[in-house]
């Protein structure tokens, strides 16, 4: 686990490459970043890595603002053997907001794109209607989730082929890490279990069957950040999949701090071809 954790931190340490201007808008500057890939046992890139690197590229481009929302599309499978080039175009930046587009590219072409909105900190009304969460699960509920190199607690086993409702809750806490990495790490975590959540009502299938008993791949992923948070304090990811149809599944979730504050929300659509 510590090896994967260090590997992930290295992936989020993006390095600037070049700067330039777009051809279509003389006011839109483009920055380029690159970072290493996770060293995994299969050849393709994990989408959560790309999402986390999207977040870090945006934060490095607008260091005086926080990420407000991310809307990403996955165009094709990425290769784990080749570095990803992140081309960040600053479409607009004012005192309060900034809008960025990011293209993730390898030699085969574009593998993913993202539209990101940034926001400078400011005061305003603070309320929420959803604040009822169950207490933190005990140590006996600690479990391992593939590709997550930190502590996880959950009462539901997404590897089980038993039928269940399309709901899932997962407590997570990373090792101590800088607060500046919290959005990227949380984004990484939201990509892992929504397809498994959608499969829970399907008899005889679990998230372990991708490529053998079914075919799945994320096509779009969206996040909204509401409040500052840290990942080395407990967070609850609560998610639900309301529909699976026409070879696709859809899921959404919320991220809560341990004291019940809603800090982020997310949604994902994925290809899901069943036998």
C-alpha positions as a LaTeX table, in Angstrom:
\begin{tabular}{lrrr}
\hline
Residue & $x$ (\AA) & $y$ (\AA) & $z$ (\AA) \\
\hline
Unk1 & 0.00 & 0.00 & 0.00 \\
Unk2 & 2.78 & 2.46 & 0.86 \\
Unk3 & 4.35 & 1.85 & $-2.57$ \\
Unk4 & 1.08 & 2.69 & $-4.37$ \\
Unk5 & 0.61 & 5.75 & $-2.11$ \\
Unk6 & 4.06 & 7.09 & $-3.00$ \\
Unk7 & 3.39 & 6.27 & $-6.64$ \\
Unk8 & 0.16 & 8.29 & $-6.56$ \\
Unk9 & 1.81 & 11.27 & $-4.89$ \\
Unk10 & 4.46 & 11.23 & $-7.64$ \\
Unk11 & 1.71 & 11.23 & $-10.28$ \\
Unk12 & 0.20 & 14.37 & $-8.75$ \\
Unk13 & 3.54 & 16.19 & $-8.85$ \\
Unk14 & 3.03 & 17.61 & $-12.34$ \\
Unk15 & 5.90 & 19.44 & $-13.99$ \\
Unk16 & 5.50 & 22.44 & $-16.34$ \\
Unk17 & 6.80 & 21.90 & $-19.87$ \\
Unk18 & 6.10 & 24.83 & $-22.18$ \\
Unk19 & 3.91 & 27.90 & $-22.47$ \\
Unk20 & 2.29 & 29.44 & $-25.50$ \\
Unk21 & $-0.87$ & 30.91 & $-26.99$ \\
Unk22 & $-3.82$ & 29.34 & $-28.74$ \\
Unk23 & $-4.44$ & 30.10 & $-32.39$ \\
Unk24 & $-8.09$ & 31.05 & $-31.90$ \\
Unk25 & $-7.94$ & 33.54 & $-29.04$ \\
Unk26 & $-5.02$ & 35.88 & $-28.45$ \\
Unk27 & $-6.11$ & 36.28 & $-24.81$ \\
Unk28 & $-6.21$ & 32.54 & $-24.04$ \\
Unk29 & $-2.85$ & 31.29 & $-22.75$ \\
Unk30 & $-1.95$ & 27.61 & $-22.81$ \\
Unk31 & 0.30 & 25.87 & $-20.27$ \\
Unk32 & 1.57 & 22.31 & $-20.60$ \\
Unk33 & 2.21 & 19.85 & $-17.75$ \\
Unk34 & 3.37 & 16.26 & $-17.58$ \\
Unk35 & 3.52 & 13.70 & $-14.80$ \\
Unk36 & 4.32 & 9.99 & $-14.39$ \\
Unk37 & 1.70 & 7.24 & $-14.54$ \\
Unk38 & 0.73 & 4.78 & $-11.84$ \\
Unk39 & 2.65 & 1.53 & $-12.07$ \\
Unk40 & $-0.21$ & $-0.97$ & $-12.31$ \\
Unk41 & $-0.48$ & $-4.59$ & $-13.41$ \\
Unk42 & $-2.54$ & $-3.81$ & $-16.51$ \\
Unk43 & $-1.58$ & $-1.80$ & $-19.58$ \\
Unk44 & $-4.21$ & 0.95 & $-19.62$ \\
Unk45 & $-4.33$ & 4.11 & $-17.55$ \\
Unk46 & $-6.69$ & 4.32 & $-14.58$ \\
Unk47 & $-9.24$ & 7.11 & $-15.06$ \\
Unk48 & $-8.87$ & 8.28 & $-11.47$ \\
Unk49 & $-5.22$ & 9.13 & $-12.16$ \\
Unk50 & $-6.21$ & 11.30 & $-15.12$ \\
Unk51 & $-8.92$ & 13.04 & $-13.09$ \\
Unk52 & $-6.51$ & 13.75 & $-10.23$ \\
Unk53 & $-3.96$ & 15.13 & $-12.67$ \\
Unk54 & $-6.64$ & 17.33 & $-14.27$ \\
Unk55 & $-7.26$ & 18.85 & $-10.83$ \\
Unk56 & $-3.58$ & 19.45 & $-10.14$ \\
Unk57 & $-3.00$ & 21.00 & $-13.58$ \\
Unk58 & $-5.86$ & 23.43 & $-12.96$ \\
Unk59 & $-4.59$ & 24.34 & $-9.49$ \\
Unk60 & $-1.08$ & 24.97 & $-10.80$ \\
Unk61 & $-2.48$ & 27.18 & $-13.56$ \\
Unk62 & $-4.58$ & 29.33 & $-11.17$ \\
Unk63 & $-2.80$ & 29.08 & $-7.78$ \\
Unk64 & $-4.84$ & 31.90 & $-6.21$ \\
Unk65 & $-8.16$ & 30.15 & $-6.80$ \\
Unk66 & $-9.75$ & 26.86 & $-5.70$ \\
Unk67 & $-11.35$ & 24.33 & $-8.03$ \\
Unk68 & $-15.13$ & 24.75 & $-8.08$ \\
Unk69 & $-16.18$ & 22.14 & $-10.63$ \\
Unk70 & $-14.74$ & 19.63 & $-13.07$ \\
Unk71 & $-16.52$ & 18.12 & $-16.08$ \\
Unk72 & $-14.50$ & 15.44 & $-17.87$ \\
Unk73 & $-15.01$ & 13.23 & $-20.92$ \\
Unk74 & $-12.93$ & 10.14 & $-21.68$ \\
Unk75 & $-12.32$ & 9.80 & $-25.42$ \\
Unk76 & $-10.21$ & 6.64 & $-25.61$ \\
Unk77 & $-8.14$ & 4.28 & $-23.50$ \\
Unk78 & $-4.81$ & 5.70 & $-22.36$ \\
Unk79 & $-1.55$ & 3.75 & $-22.41$ \\
Unk80 & 0.29 & 3.25 & $-19.12$ \\
Unk81 & 3.60 & 3.07 & $-21.01$ \\
Unk82 & 3.49 & 6.70 & $-22.17$ \\
Unk83 & 3.46 & 9.97 & $-20.26$ \\
Unk84 & 0.30 & 12.05 & $-20.57$ \\
Unk85 & 0.62 & 15.64 & $-21.79$ \\
Unk86 & $-1.87$ & 18.03 & $-20.16$ \\
Unk87 & $-2.54$ & 21.12 & $-22.28$ \\
Unk88 & $-4.29$ & 23.71 & $-20.09$ \\
Unk89 & $-5.93$ & 26.67 & $-21.81$ \\
Unk90 & $-6.98$ & 29.57 & $-19.60$ \\
Unk91 & $-10.13$ & 30.72 & $-21.39$ \\
Unk92 & $-10.86$ & 33.48 & $-18.89$ \\
Unk93 & $-9.60$ & 34.64 & $-15.51$ \\
Unk94 & $-11.07$ & 37.48 & $-13.49$ \\
Unk95 & $-10.87$ & 38.48 & $-9.86$ \\
Unk96 & $-13.44$ & 35.88 & $-8.73$ \\
Unk97 & $-13.66$ & 33.14 & $-11.37$ \\
Unk98 & $-11.54$ & 31.41 & $-13.98$ \\
Unk99 & $-12.48$ & 28.95 & $-16.72$ \\
Unk100 & $-10.00$ & 26.38 & $-18.03$ \\
Unk101 & $-10.10$ & 23.68 & $-20.66$ \\
Unk102 & $-7.64$ & 20.80 & $-20.40$ \\
Unk103 & $-6.74$ & 18.27 & $-23.07$ \\
Unk104 & $-4.99$ & 15.06 & $-21.99$ \\
Unk105 & $-2.98$ & 13.81 & $-24.94$ \\
Unk106 & $-0.73$ & 10.90 & $-25.90$ \\
Unk107 & 0.84 & 9.99 & $-29.24$ \\
Unk108 & $-2.36$ & 8.21 & $-30.31$ \\
Unk109 & $-4.31$ & 11.46 & $-29.85$ \\
Unk110 & $-6.64$ & 12.93 & $-27.24$ \\
Unk111 & $-7.50$ & 10.49 & $-24.45$ \\
Unk112 & $-9.61$ & 12.82 & $-22.25$ \\
Unk113 & $-10.79$ & 16.42 & $-21.98$ \\
Unk114 & $-11.99$ & 18.51 & $-19.04$ \\
Unk115 & $-13.73$ & 21.83 & $-18.48$ \\
Unk116 & $-12.83$ & 23.28 & $-15.07$ \\
Unk117 & $-14.16$ & 26.27 & $-13.17$ \\
Unk118 & $-12.06$ & 27.97 & $-10.48$ \\
Unk119 & $-13.25$ & 30.37 & $-7.74$ \\
Unk120 & $-11.41$ & 32.72 & $-5.41$ \\
Unk121 & $-12.37$ & 32.31 & $-1.70$ \\
Unk122 & $-15.20$ & 34.58 & $-0.58$ \\
Unk123 & $-17.80$ & 34.78 & 2.19 \\
Unk124 & $-21.53$ & 34.11 & 1.79 \\
Unk125 & $-24.51$ & 32.17 & 3.20 \\
Unk126 & $-23.60$ & 28.73 & 4.57 \\
Unk127 & $-26.34$ & 26.09 & 4.81 \\
Unk128 & $-27.17$ & 22.56 & 3.66 \\
Unk129 & $-30.29$ & 20.40 & 3.69 \\
Unk130 & $-28.50$ & 17.04 & 3.65 \\
Unk131 & $-26.61$ & 16.54 & 6.91 \\
Unk132 & $-27.67$ & 13.20 & 8.37 \\
Unk133 & $-24.88$ & 10.64 & 8.20 \\
Unk134 & $-24.29$ & 7.48 & 10.18 \\
Unk135 & $-21.43$ & 7.35 & 12.71 \\
Unk136 & $-17.98$ & 6.29 & 11.56 \\
Unk137 & $-17.75$ & 2.51 & 11.17 \\
Unk138 & $-15.50$ & 0.65 & 13.59 \\
Unk139 & $-12.11$ & $-0.88$ & 12.89 \\
Unk140 & $-13.79$ & $-4.26$ & 12.22 \\
Unk141 & $-15.20$ & $-2.82$ & 8.96 \\
Unk142 & $-11.77$ & $-1.98$ & 7.60 \\
Unk143 & $-11.29$ & $-3.39$ & 4.10 \\
Unk144 & $-9.13$ & $-3.11$ & 1.03 \\
Unk145 & $-10.39$ & $-1.54$ & $-2.19$ \\
Unk146 & $-8.32$ & $-2.06$ & $-5.33$ \\
Unk147 & $-6.24$ & 1.00 & $-6.29$ \\
Unk148 & $-6.95$ & 2.88 & $-3.05$ \\
Unk149 & $-3.72$ & 3.10 & $-1.00$ \\
Unk150 & $-5.27$ & 4.33 & 2.24 \\
Unk151 & $-7.65$ & 3.29 & 5.02 \\
Unk152 & $-11.16$ & 2.30 & 3.94 \\
Unk153 & $-14.12$ & 1.18 & 6.04 \\
Unk154 & $-17.37$ & $-0.11$ & 4.55 \\
Unk155 & $-20.21$ & $-2.48$ & 5.48 \\
Unk156 & $-20.85$ & $-3.51$ & 1.84 \\
Unk157 & $-18.62$ & $-5.79$ & $-0.24$ \\
Unk158 & $-18.73$ & $-4.67$ & $-3.89$ \\
Unk159 & $-16.82$ & $-7.86$ & $-4.81$ \\
Unk160 & $-19.79$ & $-9.98$ & $-3.71$ \\
Unk161 & $-22.16$ & $-11.34$ & $-6.38$ \\
Unk162 & $-25.13$ & $-11.23$ & $-3.97$ \\
Unk163 & $-28.02$ & $-8.98$ & $-4.96$ \\
Unk164 & $-28.30$ & $-5.65$ & $-3.15$ \\
Unk165 & $-29.63$ & $-2.14$ & $-3.62$ \\
Unk166 & $-27.63$ & 0.21 & $-5.89$ \\
Unk167 & $-26.24$ & 2.09 & $-2.90$ \\
Unk168 & $-22.79$ & 2.21 & $-1.33$ \\
Unk169 & $-21.11$ & 4.07 & 1.52 \\
Unk170 & $-17.36$ & 4.16 & 2.07 \\
Unk171 & $-15.35$ & 5.89 & 4.80 \\
Unk172 & $-11.84$ & 6.91 & 3.78 \\
Unk173 & $-8.81$ & 8.52 & 5.38 \\
Unk174 & $-5.43$ & 9.05 & 3.73 \\
Unk175 & $-2.05$ & 9.26 & 5.43 \\
Unk176 & $-1.10$ & 12.77 & 6.51 \\
Unk177 & $-0.70$ & 14.93 & 3.44 \\
Unk178 & $-0.77$ & 18.59 & 2.46 \\
Unk179 & $-4.20$ & 20.19 & 2.27 \\
Unk180 & $-3.41$ & 21.34 & $-1.27$ \\
Unk181 & $-3.66$ & 17.71 & $-2.48$ \\
Unk182 & $-7.11$ & 17.07 & $-0.94$ \\
Unk183 & $-9.21$ & 17.89 & $-4.06$ \\
Unk184 & $-7.06$ & 15.70 & $-6.32$ \\
Unk185 & $-7.04$ & 12.76 & $-3.89$ \\
Unk186 & $-10.80$ & 12.93 & $-3.33$ \\
Unk187 & $-11.35$ & 13.15 & $-7.09$ \\
Unk188 & $-9.21$ & 10.04 & $-7.55$ \\
Unk189 & $-11.32$ & 8.14 & $-5.01$ \\
Unk190 & $-14.68$ & 9.03 & $-6.60$ \\
Unk191 & $-13.81$ & 7.16 & $-9.80$ \\
Unk192 & $-13.51$ & 3.70 & $-8.28$ \\
Unk193 & $-16.84$ & 2.29 & $-7.10$ \\
Unk194 & $-19.79$ & 3.80 & $-8.98$ \\
Unk195 & $-19.89$ & 1.02 & $-11.60$ \\
Unk196 & $-19.76$ & $-1.57$ & $-8.82$ \\
Unk197 & $-22.63$ & 0.26 & $-7.10$ \\
Unk198 & $-24.71$ & 0.10 & $-10.30$ \\
Unk199 & $-24.06$ & $-3.66$ & $-10.55$ \\
Unk200 & $-25.33$ & $-4.52$ & $-7.06$ \\
Unk201 & $-28.94$ & $-5.30$ & $-8.19$ \\
Unk202 & $-27.67$ & $-7.63$ & $-10.97$ \\
Unk203 & $-27.64$ & $-11.26$ & $-9.85$ \\
Unk204 & $-24.31$ & $-13.07$ & $-10.25$ \\
Unk205 & $-22.19$ & $-10.01$ & $-11.09$ \\
Unk206 & $-19.79$ & $-7.84$ & $-9.12$ \\
Unk207 & $-17.27$ & $-5.15$ & $-9.96$ \\
Unk208 & $-14.59$ & $-7.85$ & $-10.36$ \\
Unk209 & $-16.04$ & $-9.09$ & $-13.67$ \\
Unk210 & $-15.00$ & $-6.27$ & $-16.01$ \\
Unk211 & $-13.56$ & $-7.77$ & $-19.17$ \\
Unk212 & $-14.81$ & $-11.28$ & $-18.39$ \\
Unk213 & $-18.51$ & $-11.31$ & $-17.43$ \\
Unk214 & $-19.26$ & $-7.76$ & $-18.60$ \\
Unk215 & $-17.60$ & $-4.76$ & $-20.23$ \\
Unk216 & $-17.41$ & $-1.33$ & $-18.60$ \\
Unk217 & $-15.53$ & 1.94 & $-19.07$ \\
Unk218 & $-16.14$ & 5.42 & $-17.69$ \\
Unk219 & $-17.28$ & 7.88 & $-20.36$ \\
Unk220 & $-17.80$ & 11.05 & $-18.28$ \\
Unk221 & $-17.09$ & 12.17 & $-14.72$ \\
Unk222 & $-18.15$ & 15.37 & $-12.96$ \\
Unk223 & $-17.39$ & 16.90 & $-9.56$ \\
Unk224 & $-18.46$ & 19.97 & $-7.62$ \\
Unk225 & $-16.51$ & 21.20 & $-4.60$ \\
Unk226 & $-18.55$ & 23.04 & $-1.95$ \\
Unk227 & $-16.26$ & 23.55 & 1.05 \\
Unk228 & $-12.58$ & 23.14 & 1.95 \\
Unk229 & $-11.64$ & 19.77 & 3.48 \\
Unk230 & $-8.73$ & 17.50 & 4.23 \\
Unk231 & $-8.33$ & 13.84 & 3.29 \\
Unk232 & $-6.26$ & 12.85 & 6.33 \\
Unk233 & $-9.44$ & 13.34 & 8.38 \\
Unk234 & $-12.33$ & 10.92 & 7.84 \\
Unk235 & $-14.55$ & 11.45 & 4.79 \\
Unk236 & $-17.73$ & 9.56 & 3.90 \\
Unk237 & $-18.46$ & 8.84 & 0.23 \\
Unk238 & $-22.20$ & 8.12 & $-0.10$ \\
Unk239 & $-23.38$ & 7.09 & $-3.56$ \\
Unk240 & $-26.38$ & 5.76 & $-5.47$ \\
Unk241 & $-27.00$ & 4.53 & $-9.01$ \\
Unk242 & $-30.57$ & 5.41 & $-10.08$ \\
Unk243 & $-30.51$ & 3.96 & $-13.62$ \\
Unk244 & $-28.85$ & 1.47 & $-15.96$ \\
Unk245 & $-30.12$ & 1.51 & $-19.55$ \\
Unk246 & $-29.05$ & 1.34 & $-23.21$ \\
Unk247 & $-25.63$ & $-0.08$ & $-22.40$ \\
Unk248 & $-24.82$ & 2.65 & $-19.88$ \\
Unk249 & $-25.02$ & 3.13 & $-16.12$ \\
Unk250 & $-25.25$ & 6.36 & $-14.17$ \\
Unk251 & $-24.29$ & 7.05 & $-10.57$ \\
Unk252 & $-23.94$ & 10.03 & $-8.26$ \\
Unk253 & $-22.55$ & 10.66 & $-4.81$ \\
Unk254 & $-21.75$ & 13.09 & $-2.04$ \\
Unk255 & $-18.64$ & 13.52 & 0.10 \\
Unk256 & $-19.16$ & 14.40 & 3.78 \\
Unk257 & $-16.72$ & 15.26 & 6.52 \\
Unk258 & $-17.02$ & 13.24 & 9.72 \\
Unk259 & $-19.07$ & 16.02 & 11.35 \\
Unk260 & $-21.64$ & 15.92 & 8.53 \\
Unk261 & $-20.53$ & 18.85 & 6.36 \\
Unk262 & $-21.19$ & 18.27 & 2.67 \\
Unk263 & $-17.85$ & 19.12 & 1.02 \\
Unk264 & $-18.23$ & 17.77 & $-2.54$ \\
Unk265 & $-20.64$ & 16.04 & $-4.93$ \\
Unk266 & $-19.99$ & 13.94 & $-8.02$ \\
Unk267 & $-21.66$ & 12.07 & $-10.89$ \\
Unk268 & $-20.48$ & 9.55 & $-13.45$ \\
Unk269 & $-21.72$ & 7.87 & $-16.60$ \\
Unk270 & $-20.11$ & 4.65 & $-17.85$ \\
Unk271 & $-20.40$ & 2.10 & $-20.59$ \\
Unk272 & $-21.90$ & $-1.09$ & $-19.11$ \\
Unk273 & $-22.50$ & $-4.01$ & $-21.47$ \\
Unk274 & $-23.95$ & $-7.04$ & $-19.78$ \\
Unk275 & $-24.20$ & $-10.54$ & $-21.27$ \\
\hline
\end{tabular}
